[in-house]
Amino acid sequence: MTPQDNDGKDFDFEKIANNMPLVTVIPEDWFFSEKFFPKDGHPPDEPPKLGIAWLGKDSDTRDVEKKCGLGDPEPERYFFVGRADPEFGGMAFAYNSHIDARKGEVTPFDTGALGLRSIIPGDLAEDRIRALIEETTESLAKWRESFKGFLVAFFPDPRDYFHGRPRADADWGPSDLPARHKQLAWDKKNEFPYAWTWEARIHEPHPLLDGLLFWGAPHSTHDKLRNYLPRRDSWSSWAEPSWVERLLGTDYIDFDTIPEKSGPNNASHGSIRVFEEEIERRLWPVASV
């Protein structure tokens, strides 16, 4: 039987793959770096670009990149395909396929989790870790066709990409692909999304607003951004909106509407789940999630 959505229609895996957004999560203190948000003054006229110059990169990340063979060219920014993780920050940004035009690559699992052996198989030699990443990596320009095949094989009901375990017997990829292995998660359930959530890496900075579908953050963060709105005199009302105005005018999810215990970067698992539910609503407008 062909899997169907809640309207009784067959799932259009190609459409789903083509519309799946890339999501990056940013800690608030990184976002409000003094380079772009000076304490005394206004932000630059041009929006910041997702990349190391704005958001930096810690030494631990660079160490894992070296272990995984990802240092050349150096990734400027990481994304998850369709998923968000509060462990990485309190602000989430979802992008459409416009970002695929950047130089970059995509892998069908979290490379850092594989390199740190926090997902199964966790006994791979370092040479095999690098080889598995190389074997399964797709260019950012062409990854969506492979992602469609992955969904068809591992998630006959593609909504399970957000909610459940992939099929272990899927005929796709090498035998040691993490998606086909039972994972031991911290919540004692048979699920650990790092094993099957695709990871994207861009190798050049990407303007914050280009292709931005929607974003989410605590209400206090939204209010903090409002402090950087330009003061408009009557004679300047015709001026082009600033990038801060454009960001505030983009679809926004208030994370404070979800009263749940926060993670280390001030984003609750519940608020991030609501962010992912918005992605699902856009993929399946009539489906309940």
N, C-alpha and C positions, 0 to 999 in steps of 0.2 A: 504494500500500500504506500502511495506517495504521501509524505508528510504534508499536512495542510495547516494554514493559519486559522484563526478563530472565525474567519468568514467562510471557511470551507474551501478556500482556494489553495492550489499548490504553492509552496514557497518558491519565490523567484530568487534563487541563490546568487545569480549574477547581479541582480539589483541590490540585494543585501550587501554583497561584497563591495560593490561600487559606492554604496552610500555609507559604509561603516566609517565613522570618524576616527581620527587619531587624537588621543587625549594626552596632555601633559599636565603634571601637577607641580605646583611651585610653592615653597614656603613663603609666607607673607614677608618676612624680613628680607629675603632675597629679592622679592618683587620690588619692594620699596628701597632699593639700594640708593645711596646718596648720589650716585652718578646720574641717575635719571630723576630722582626725587630729592633735590637739594632742600635742606632745612630752611634756607632763606632764599626763596626764589621759585621760579616756575620750571616744570619739566621741559626738556627740549621740544622743539616743534615736531620733530619726527618721532614716531613711536619707537620704543625699544625693540630690539630683535631677540628672539629666543636663541640663546647661544651663550658661550662661555664669557664673552666680554660683559654681558649684563648679569647673568645668573651664576657665573663661576662654576667650579667643579672641585670637589674635595679630593684629597690624596687617596682615600680608600677607593673611590670610583676609578681613579686612574690605575690603581694597582690591579683591580679586577679586570679592567679593560686590557691591561698587559697580559694577564693570565689567559684571557679569552682571545687574544690576538686581534683586538679591535682598535689599537692605537694609531693605525696609519690607513686612511686619514682619521684624525681624532674626531669622535662624535661630538657635535656641538650641543645636541639636546636629545633626550630620550622621550618616547611616547609609548603608550600602550594602545593597541587597536581595540577601540570600543570600550575599554575599561579604565577605571581610575583607582588609585590606591592612596589612602590617607597617610600611609607611612612616609610618603614623599613630600607632603606639604598640605597646606590648608586652602589653596586656590586651584581650581581645575578649569582647563580650557579645552574645548572640543573643536577640531578643525575638519573641514571638508577636504575633498580630494585635490583641491588647489595646491595643497602642500606637497603632493606627490611630484611636483615639478622640481623640487629641491634635490640636490645630490644627497643620496642616502641609501639606506638598505633596511630590510625587514627580516626578522627571524621568528619562527613559530614557537617561541618560548622566551622566557626572561633569561638573557645571557648571563647576567650577574648571578641569578639564582643557580644556574648550572655551574658557573665558575666557582661559586662558594660552596657547591655541593649541598645546597639546601632544598633541592628537589631531586626526585628519583628519575633516572639512575644516578646515585650519588657516589658510585665507586669508579667512575671513569678516570682513566689516566689523563694527565693534562694535555698530552698530545691528542687524545681522542676528543676531549672537550673542544679544543680548537678546530679539529677536523669536522666534528658534528656541526659546529656553528657555520663553518665554511660551506659544508655540503647543503645546508638547509637555508642559507641566506639568499634572499631575492633582492633585486634592486627596487628602490622606492618607486621607480617609474612603472614597474611591471608586476608588483607583488599581488595585486588584487585578484588576478586570475588564479594564482596558486592558493590564495586564501579561500576563494570560492570552492576549489577542490577539497581543501582541508575541511571546510564546513560540511560539505556533502558527505565526506567520509566519516568524520568524527562526530558530527552533530546533525543527524537527519532532521531533527527539529532544531533549527538554528538558534532558537531562544535559549536552548540549553548552554550555549556559549557563555551566557550570563549567569546561569543558575545551576548547572550540574556537571557531572563528569562526562568526558568524552568517551566514545566507544573504544575499548582496548583492542578490539579486533579489526579496527579500520585498516583498509589496504591503502595506506598513504605514508610515505616517508620511511626512514630507516627504522630498524628494530629497536634502537635505543633512543628514539624520539621520546622526550618526557611525556608527551600527551597520552601515550599508550600505556604508561606505567601507573599503578596505584600509588597515590601520594599520601604521605602521613602528615596531616595538617594539624596546626596547633589547637583547632577547635574539635579534634577527635572525629571529624567527619572525613569522608573519602573525597575530599576536594582540596585542591591547592592551585588557584588560578594561574600562578606563575608558570606552571608546567604547560599550559596550553594557550595562555594569552599571548598573542603576537606582540613583539617588541619592534618599534621603528626607531631608527637613529638618523638624524640629519647631520650632514657634514658641512653645512654652511648655515649661517644665521638666517632666521626666518622672521619677518616683521610680525609683531604680536597680533595685529588686526587682520592680516591677509588670510582669508578663508575661515575666519573665526565664526563658528555657528552659534555657540553660546558658552557661557562661563558660569562658575559658581564660586562663592566665597561667603564667609560670615558677614552679617550685616555691618559689623564694625569696620570691616575692610572696605565695604562699599562706601560707607560714610567717609572713611579716610581718603578715598579717591576723590570724593566730592570737594575736599579741601584744596585740590589742585585744579579745580575748574578755573578757567580764565575769567577775570572780571570784565563784563561786557558793558561798555557805555552805549548810549542810544545810537551814537554815530557808527559804532562798530558792530551793530547787530547783523549786518550783512556778511560779516567775516565767515570764512570757512570754519566749521567746528574743529576744535582741537582733538587730538587723538584720545585724550581722557574723556571728552564728551562723547566721542564715537564709541569708546569702550562702554561707557555707562549707558549708551543707547542700544547696545547689543543685548540680546536675550540673556537674562540673568537668573540664577537660582540662588535664593537666600538660604544658606546652610543653617542659619539659626532657627529655622522653622522645624528642625529635627532635634529635639532635646535628647541627646544620647552622649555617652561618655566619649570624650575626644581622645585621639591618638597623640603621639609625641609631637606632631606638627599642627595641632589645633584643628584638625578636621575629624569629625566623627565618622565611624563606619556607616552609620545611618544616613548622614548627609551625602556621602559619596555614593551610597546606594541609590538615593534619589536622583543624583546626577546621571547614573547609569540608566535609571528608569526613563529619564528624558530621552536618552539615546534610543532606548527600545521603543518608546512611543513614536519617535520619528521614523524608525525602521518598520514598525507595525502599527500604523495609526489606529486601527480598530481593535487591536489585540489587547487583552488585559495582561498586565505584567506583575 
